[in-house]
Amino acid sequence: MVVVGAGAAGLLAAIQAARRGRATVLLEKMPRPGLKILISGGGRCNLTTTRSGTDLEAQYPASRRRFLRHALRSFPPAALREFFAQAGVPSREEDLEKVFPVSQRAADVVTALLREFAAAGGTLVAGCPVRSVAAGSGGFALTTDHGTVRAASVVLATGGLSYPKTGTTGDGYAFCRGFGHEVTPTHPALAPLCVDAPWLRELQGIVLHGVDLAVLDEHGRERLRRRRPILFTHRGLSGPGPMDLAGDVEELQGRAVLRFDFAPDVPREELERQWLAAAAAHGARRAESLLPAGLPDRLRAALARLAGAEGPLGSLGKPARRALLDAVKDLRVPATGSLGYAHAEVTRGGVALDGIDPRTMQSRLQPGLFVCGELLDVDGPIGGFNFQAAFATGRLAGLHAS
């Protein structure tokens, strides 16, 4: 059998197939395998998450979690960590429920995967782009730059479009379309957001915690909300919260609006009551002193300026007070998009899930063809969820490919 793509999903698929005694060839277009693993997590590789069970499944969008259920339950984060521990890469838990190698080296992850594959008797051919995949009476024929390779079954693990410098340029979509599979529209996901508001870009370097950020559609309906760290940048917003929203922002194609709630645990009415009491007792204080104490001074000043409430509390009339409440609880900013695939950690969209058997990853349209990893229409939030899905679906493909 042949596995195409030596990323997270492809390496796990190849290891499992080789361990089953299958003559397994792993074809990788780039000269070096596992490039996306190597650059992930700032070179540390966020392997997986501490979440488990239904809580883990709930982190993926509803349509995708149903598809992933069997893969995640048969190879949960605990099993993935045990796999790597036995391969010589123990892991540790960090903030935001993330799991990293104890060594803090993504290179150790790739080295361990390659070592396990070699130990199982597999053959890696790097620097070998696949140009086409065709099925015939005797199995599959793959046209490569090194000639034609034949196999009884093929696992496609070529990735999506994110980080194209690692070799993920969407090759697998064309292969799958050739077998009749639908490929859903693709978008960059888990990427920094572009925001044109000058006041926001002037806050470059500020990091916020405990703030709700949501993406709304053109009708004001909430698509997704996150309470995760937010980083203000010279081009807009980055950090786990904004990056989690990128797929939805991109799907809205310029119609997305971001909504901030800088005091998510305090109802608007309670906040106004507190402000009225403060104004009565401390009328000489500046209005920005009403804003949540945890917000940086530069942000507090910017919000007061946006609301036209820069004077003393005693002079703060009802319109200005309401404008300041809006700035704290319901500040809305258009988002033009993300920084694109070059900065996206994952691709939203891909091979439609109804064409793939979720228990085996085998194509429902072409026997012997398996599809796994980011090539599928599956994506999750930041925090190891996408690697977990890739490893789990790759493992299933490797367990069932002949």
LONUPA-214156 format. One record per residue (C-alpha): residue number from 1; residue in three letters; x, y, z. Coordinates in Angstrom, 3 decimals. Layout:
<atoms>
resi|resn|x|y|z
NUM|ALA|X|Y|Z;
...
</atoms>
This chain:
<atoms>
resi|resn|x|y|z
1|MET|0.000|0.000|0.000;
2|VAL|0.995|3.628|-0.482;
3|VAL|0.493|6.600|1.822;
4|VAL|0.737|10.018|0.177;
5|GLY|1.883|12.779|2.516;
6|ALA|4.252|12.512|5.490;
7|GLY|2.496|14.850|7.880;
8|ALA|0.747|13.966|11.129;
9|ALA|-2.053|11.918|9.541;
10|GLY|0.139|10.259|6.911;
11|LEU|2.866|9.232|9.352;
12|LEU|0.356|7.654|11.761;
13|ALA|-1.386|5.876|8.882;
14|ALA|1.914|4.558|7.556;
15|ILE|3.071|3.364|10.982;
16|GLN|-0.164|1.505|11.668;
17|ALA|-0.200|-0.134|8.230;
18|ALA|3.439|-1.207|8.478;
19|ARG|2.900|-2.592|11.969;
20|ARG|0.144|-4.770|10.518;
21|GLY|2.666|-6.314|8.182;
22|ARG|1.580|-4.417|5.083;
23|ALA|4.324|-3.497|2.634;
24|THR|4.005|0.260|3.110;
25|VAL|5.557|3.041|1.040;
26|LEU|5.235|6.633|2.270;
27|LEU|5.590|9.257|-0.455;
28|GLU|6.398|12.836|0.545;
29|LYS|6.665|15.664|-1.996;
30|MET|9.057|17.763|0.119;
31|PRO|12.709|16.823|0.658;
32|ARG|12.068|16.638|4.399;
33|PRO|9.026|14.935|5.983;
34|GLY|6.882|16.419|8.754;
35|LEU|7.561|20.081|7.963;
36|LYS|4.234|21.294|9.323;
37|ILE|4.842|19.414|12.557;
38|LEU|8.287|20.984|12.816;
39|ILE|7.010|24.573|12.664;
40|SER|3.892|24.047|14.775;
41|GLY|3.590|25.597|18.204;
42|GLY|6.570|27.853|17.588;
43|GLY|8.721|24.806|16.986;
44|ARG|7.413|23.036|20.099;
45|CYS|4.418|21.143|18.587;
46|ASN|1.127|21.301|20.496;
47|LEU|0.484|17.558|20.144;
48|THR|-3.006|17.355|21.573;
49|THR|-5.311|18.639|24.318;
50|THR|-6.159|17.656|27.880;
51|ARG|-9.860|17.541|27.021;
52|SER|-11.471|14.135|26.611;
53|GLY|-14.740|12.305|25.942;
54|THR|-17.789|14.299|24.940;
55|ASP|-16.054|17.487|26.096;
56|LEU|-13.358|16.870|23.481;
57|GLU|-15.913|16.131|20.761;
58|ALA|-17.879|19.274|21.622;
59|GLN|-14.917|21.466|20.649;
60|TYR|-15.485|20.646|16.971;
61|PRO|-18.469|22.023|14.999;
62|ALA|-21.527|19.744|15.189;
63|SER|-21.302|18.236|11.695;
64|ARG|-17.620|17.503|12.130;
65|ARG|-17.849|16.101|15.656;
66|ARG|-20.307|13.428|14.516;
67|PHE|-17.874|12.337|11.842;
68|LEU|-14.902|12.360|14.229;
69|ARG|-16.636|10.534|17.068;
70|HIS|-15.319|7.056|16.291;
71|ALA|-11.794|8.240|15.518;
72|LEU|-11.563|10.302|18.723;
73|ARG|-13.038|7.583|20.918;
74|SER|-10.813|4.866|19.518;
75|PHE|-7.686|7.024|19.819;
76|PRO|-8.284|9.771|22.425;
77|PRO|-5.649|12.233|23.639;
78|ALA|-4.580|9.880|26.434;
79|ALA|-3.863|7.136|23.897;
80|LEU|-1.966|9.557|21.670;
81|ARG|0.183|10.655|24.609;
82|GLU|0.866|7.022|25.482;
83|PHE|1.824|6.308|21.870;
84|PHE|4.420|9.074|21.952;
85|ALA|5.621|8.157|25.427;
86|GLN|6.368|4.641|24.200;
87|ALA|8.106|6.181|21.188;
88|GLY|10.400|8.128|23.508;
89|VAL|8.539|11.465|23.531;
90|PRO|6.866|12.032|26.911;
91|SER|4.502|14.987|27.069;
92|ARG|3.380|17.564|29.585;
93|GLU|0.314|19.755|30.096;
94|GLU|0.468|23.523|29.760;
95|ASP|-1.876|26.529|29.872;
96|LEU|-5.084|26.550|27.824;
97|GLU|-5.333|22.734|28.095;
98|LYS|-2.456|22.219|25.668;
99|VAL|-0.063|19.267|25.590;
100|PHE|3.551|19.595|24.414;
101|PRO|6.585|17.307|24.358;
102|VAL|8.555|17.553|27.606;
103|SER|11.594|18.324|25.463;
104|GLN|9.761|21.301|23.905;
105|ARG|11.100|20.161|20.529;
106|ALA|8.828|19.468|17.561;
107|ALA|11.811|17.808|15.897;
108|ASP|11.631|15.051|18.514;
109|VAL|8.048|14.313|17.433;
110|VAL|9.017|13.920|13.777;
111|THR|12.097|11.881|14.633;
112|ALA|10.032|9.511|16.769;
113|LEU|7.402|9.028|14.065;
114|LEU|10.016|8.299|11.423;
115|ARG|11.816|5.934|13.771;
116|GLU|8.590|4.015|14.473;
117|PHE|7.828|3.772|10.774;
118|ALA|11.294|2.493|9.932;
119|ALA|11.177|0.004|12.810;
120|ALA|7.912|-1.382|11.418;
121|GLY|9.587|-2.005|8.071;
122|GLY|8.124|0.897|6.091;
123|THR|9.834|2.733|3.240;
124|LEU|9.938|6.527|3.038;
125|VAL|10.532|8.239|-0.312;
126|ALA|10.971|11.990|0.197;
127|GLY|11.211|14.598|-2.547;
128|CYS|8.689|12.607|-4.577;
129|PRO|5.620|14.628|-5.640;
130|VAL|2.601|12.613|-6.760;
131|ARG|1.073|14.006|-9.938;
132|SER|-1.962|11.741|-10.356;
133|VAL|-3.745|8.787|-8.769;
134|ALA|-5.782|6.393|-10.915;
135|ALA|-7.661|3.184|-10.141;
136|GLY|-7.652|0.098|-12.327;
137|SER|-8.435|-3.596|-12.161;
138|GLY|-5.200|-4.334|-10.328;
139|GLY|-5.432|-1.518|-7.768;
140|PHE|-3.988|1.972|-8.082;
141|ALA|-1.325|3.581|-10.206;
142|LEU|0.335|6.733|-8.889;
143|THR|2.291|8.898|-11.293;
144|THR|5.257|10.497|-9.531;
145|ASP|8.395|12.374|-10.493;
146|HIS|10.239|9.113|-9.862;
147|GLY|8.019|7.014|-12.105;
148|THR|4.797|5.034|-11.629;
149|VAL|4.054|3.398|-8.282;
150|ARG|1.418|0.682|-8.007;
151|ALA|-0.501|-0.278|-4.889;
152|ALA|-3.493|-2.310|-3.765;
153|SER|-4.687|0.620|-1.624;
154|VAL|-3.862|4.290|-1.220;
155|VAL|-4.102|6.582|1.795;
156|LEU|-4.304|10.265|0.879;
157|ALA|-2.951|12.476|3.648;
158|THR|-1.728|15.436|1.613;
159|GLY|-3.125|18.144|3.871;
160|GLY|-5.035|21.247|2.889;
161|LEU|-3.816|24.699|1.856;
162|SER|-2.450|26.140|5.094;
163|TYR|1.267|26.913|5.357;
164|PRO|1.877|26.165|1.649;
165|LYS|5.622|26.520|2.170;
166|THR|5.470|23.125|3.906;
167|GLY|4.109|21.511|0.742;
168|THR|0.394|21.702|1.499;
169|THR|-0.830|23.148|-1.774;
170|GLY|-4.142|21.321|-2.138;
171|ASP|-2.889|18.444|-4.320;
172|GLY|-5.211|15.936|-2.686;
173|TYR|-8.362|17.835|-3.617;
174|ALA|-7.802|17.138|-7.303;
175|PHE|-7.027|13.485|-6.601;
176|CYS|-10.277|13.093|-4.654;
177|ARG|-12.363|14.943|-7.228;
178|GLY|-11.034|12.491|-9.767;
179|PHE|-12.799|9.727|-7.855;
180|GLY|-16.066|11.657|-7.681;
181|HIS|-15.665|13.216|-4.252;
182|GLU|-17.085|16.641|-3.498;
183|VAL|-14.675|19.182|-2.070;
184|THR|-16.404|21.828|0.025;
185|PRO|-15.255|25.477|-0.264;
186|THR|-11.945|26.030|1.477;
187|HIS|-10.891|28.965|3.663;
188|PRO|-7.917|29.845|5.863;
189|ALA|-8.621|29.053|9.524;
190|LEU|-6.726|29.653|12.757;
191|ALA|-5.082|32.739|11.301;
192|PRO|-4.626|36.307|12.612;
193|LEU|-7.435|38.695|11.684;
194|CYS|-7.220|41.887|9.634;
195|VAL|-9.043|44.881|11.125;
196|ASP|-8.869|48.306|9.504;
197|ALA|-9.848|50.395|12.558;
198|PRO|-6.882|52.767|13.208;
199|TRP|-7.623|53.009|16.961;
200|LEU|-7.325|49.244|17.266;
201|ARG|-4.015|49.002|15.441;
202|GLU|-2.628|51.735|17.712;
203|LEU|-3.010|49.284|20.612;
204|GLN|-0.351|46.989|19.144;
205|GLY|1.278|44.750|21.757;
206|ILE|-1.606|44.709|24.250;
207|VAL|-2.744|41.245|25.389;
208|LEU|-6.166|40.717|26.923;
209|HIS|-7.468|37.864|29.056;
210|GLY|-11.026|37.219|30.217;
211|VAL|-12.612|39.164|27.342;
212|ASP|-15.341|37.752|25.093;
213|LEU|-14.843|38.117|21.345;
214|ALA|-17.557|36.996|18.919;
215|VAL|-17.984|37.022|15.158;
216|LEU|-21.365|38.199|13.828;
217|ASP|-22.803|37.854|10.354;
218|GLU|-24.278|40.720|8.342;
219|HIS|-27.601|40.311|10.190;
220|GLY|-25.991|40.588|13.603;
221|ARG|-26.335|36.876|14.355;
222|GLU|-23.557|35.381|16.422;
223|ARG|-21.564|32.675|14.625;
224|LEU|-18.969|31.887|17.275;
225|ARG|-17.756|33.345|20.556;
226|ARG|-14.474|32.813|22.365;
227|ARG|-13.019|33.863|25.719;
228|ARG|-9.369|33.231|25.057;
229|PRO|-6.302|35.506|24.932;
230|ILE|-6.403|38.371|22.427;
231|LEU|-3.319|40.122|21.048;
232|PHE|-3.586|43.518|19.338;
233|THR|-1.245|43.748|16.343;
234|HIS|-0.253|46.317|13.732;
235|ARG|-2.654|44.605|11.294;
236|GLY|-5.527|43.679|13.605;
237|LEU|-5.892|40.848|16.113;
238|SER|-4.047|37.647|16.857;
239|GLY|-3.877|35.146|19.711;
240|PRO|-6.083|32.094|20.367;
241|GLY|-9.389|33.992|20.581;
242|PRO|-9.242|35.883|17.271;
243|MET|-7.552|32.995|15.448;
244|ASP|-10.339|30.630|16.483;
245|LEU|-12.775|32.974|14.713;
246|ALA|-10.813|33.208|11.463;
247|GLY|-12.620|30.388|9.634;
248|ASP|-15.994|32.003|10.282;
249|VAL|-14.680|35.447|9.336;
250|GLU|-13.365|34.070|6.052;
251|GLU|-16.629|32.257|5.291;
252|LEU|-18.481|35.575|5.630;
253|GLN|-16.293|37.058|2.854;
254|GLY|-15.970|40.613|4.072;
255|ARG|-19.320|40.762|5.865;
256|ALA|-18.036|39.728|9.304;
257|VAL|-18.274|41.966|12.347;
258|LEU|-16.337|41.366|15.559;
259|ARG|-18.045|42.115|18.879;
260|PHE|-16.073|42.713|22.077;
261|ASP|-17.440|42.320|25.598;
262|PHE|-14.741|43.629|27.929;
263|ALA|-16.734|42.751|31.069;
264|PRO|-18.420|39.448|30.155;
265|ASP|-19.262|38.439|33.733;
266|VAL|-21.065|41.684|34.605;
267|PRO|-24.536|42.351|33.106;
268|ARG|-24.951|45.690|31.389;
269|GLU|-27.589|46.832|33.899;
270|GLU|-25.324|46.048|36.856;
271|LEU|-22.445|47.870|35.244;
272|GLU|-24.572|50.979|34.722;
273|ARG|-25.770|50.838|38.343;
274|GLN|-22.163|50.696|39.546;
275|TRP|-21.242|53.625|37.339;
276|LEU|-24.082|55.803|38.606;
277|ALA|-23.006|55.114|42.178;
278|ALA|-19.391|55.951|41.327;
279|ALA|-20.406|59.185|39.602;
280|ALA|-22.383|60.266|42.657;
281|ALA|-19.492|59.547|45.025;
282|HIS|-16.494|60.498|42.879;
283|GLY|-17.682|63.044|40.337;
284|ALA|-14.237|64.544|39.788;
285|ARG|-12.652|61.299|38.596;
286|ARG|-12.182|60.722|34.900;
287|ALA|-14.833|58.658|33.134;
288|GLU|-12.348|56.029|31.980;
289|SER|-11.853|55.057|35.640;
290|LEU|-15.250|53.332|35.360;
291|LEU|-13.885|50.760|32.958;
292|PRO|-12.867|47.285|34.166;
293|ALA|-9.711|47.509|36.272;
294|GLY|-8.079|44.626|34.428;
295|LEU|-7.970|46.508|31.115;
296|PRO|-4.653|48.186|30.188;
297|ASP|-4.562|51.966|30.491;
298|ARG|-4.081|52.488|26.737;
299|LEU|-7.206|50.461|26.007;
300|ARG|-9.254|52.226|28.678;
301|ALA|-8.307|55.584|27.201;
302|ALA|-9.146|54.381|23.673;
303|LEU|-12.587|53.130|24.718;
304|ALA|-13.395|56.387|26.501;
305|ARG|-12.287|58.336|23.437;
306|LEU|-14.426|56.180|21.124;
307|ALA|-17.446|56.785|23.341;
308|GLY|-16.842|60.527|23.590;
309|ALA|-16.598|60.157|27.378;
310|GLU|-13.186|61.589|28.257;
311|GLY|-14.234|64.113|30.898;
312|PRO|-14.942|63.808|34.626;
313|LEU|-17.653|61.460|35.892;
314|GLY|-19.750|64.369|37.136;
315|SER|-20.144|65.692|33.590;
316|LEU|-20.990|62.312|32.064;
317|GLY|-24.507|62.617|30.688;
318|LYS|-26.807|59.734|29.839;
319|PRO|-25.882|59.590|26.098;
320|ALA|-22.157|59.477|26.888;
321|ARG|-22.711|56.907|29.638;
322|ARG|-24.685|54.691|27.273;
323|ALA|-22.026|55.091|24.582;
324|LEU|-19.393|54.035|27.091;
325|LEU|-21.516|51.020|28.072;
326|ASP|-21.722|50.091|24.385;
327|ALA|-17.951|50.370|24.104;
328|VAL|-17.464|48.026|27.044;
329|LYS|-20.245|45.494|26.450;
330|ASP|-20.976|45.647|22.726;
331|LEU|-18.104|47.173|20.785;
332|ARG|-18.382|46.188|17.118;
333|VAL|-15.603|46.326|14.536;
334|PRO|-15.723|45.083|10.918;
335|ALA|-13.208|42.366|10.066;
336|THR|-12.042|42.287|6.466;
337|GLY|-10.617|38.772|6.646;
338|SER|-7.526|36.972|7.889;
339|LEU|-3.863|37.005|6.919;
340|GLY|-4.566|34.056|4.639;
341|TYR|-3.197|30.576|4.088;
342|ALA|0.416|31.624|4.555;
343|HIS|-0.395|32.359|8.221;
344|ALA|-3.231|29.849|8.749;
345|GLU|-2.622|26.839|10.959;
346|VAL|-5.354|24.806|9.291;
347|THR|-7.759|24.799|6.342;
348|ARG|-11.519|24.973|6.745;
349|GLY|-13.338|22.901|4.138;
350|GLY|-12.063|19.972|2.117;
351|VAL|-13.246|16.527|1.083;
352|ALA|-16.935|16.262|2.004;
353|LEU|-17.470|13.949|4.950;
354|ASP|-20.516|12.126|3.589;
355|GLY|-18.250|10.447|1.032;
356|ILE|-15.976|8.914|3.694;
357|ASP|-16.697|6.055|6.118;
358|PRO|-15.968|7.549|9.574;
359|ARG|-15.075|4.136|11.049;
360|THR|-12.353|3.366|8.524;
361|MET|-11.648|6.574|6.551;
362|GLN|-12.271|4.594|3.366;
363|SER|-13.932|6.305|0.428;
364|ARG|-17.559|5.330|-0.073;
365|LEU|-17.027|5.901|-3.805;
366|GLN|-13.739|4.114|-4.468;
367|PRO|-12.826|0.919|-2.569;
368|GLY|-9.210|0.885|-1.458;
369|LEU|-8.957|4.684|-1.298;
370|PHE|-8.603|6.233|2.171;
371|VAL|-8.681|9.927|3.057;
372|CYS|-7.537|11.388|6.380;
373|GLY|-6.204|14.438|8.179;
374|GLU|-6.570|18.027|7.039;
375|LEU|-7.566|16.923|3.549;
376|LEU|-10.990|16.225|5.065;
377|ASP|-13.584|18.907|5.773;
378|VAL|-12.614|18.863|9.453;
379|ASP|-11.154|21.629|11.590;
380|GLY|-11.153|22.539|15.249;
381|PRO|-9.952|25.364|17.497;
382|ILE|-6.421|26.158|18.562;
383|GLY|-5.033|23.915|21.258;
384|GLY|-3.961|20.622|19.705;
385|PHE|-7.406|19.705|18.376;
386|ASN|-6.354|19.625|14.734;
387|PHE|-3.320|17.456|15.383;
388|GLN|-5.502|15.162|17.489;
389|ALA|-8.000|14.803|14.629;
390|ALA|-5.185|14.225|12.118;
391|PHE|-3.467|11.564|14.202;
392|ALA|-6.761|9.822|15.023;
393|THR|-8.088|9.739|11.448;
394|GLY|-4.673|8.740|10.101;
395|ARG|-4.527|5.860|12.539;
396|LEU|-7.927|4.569|11.389;
397|ALA|-6.864|4.696|7.754;
398|GLY|-3.688|2.780|8.546;
399|LEU|-5.599|0.144|10.489;
400|HIS|-7.993|-0.589|7.620;
401|ALA|-6.030|-0.064|4.412;
402|SER|-5.070|-3.380|2.805;
</atoms>
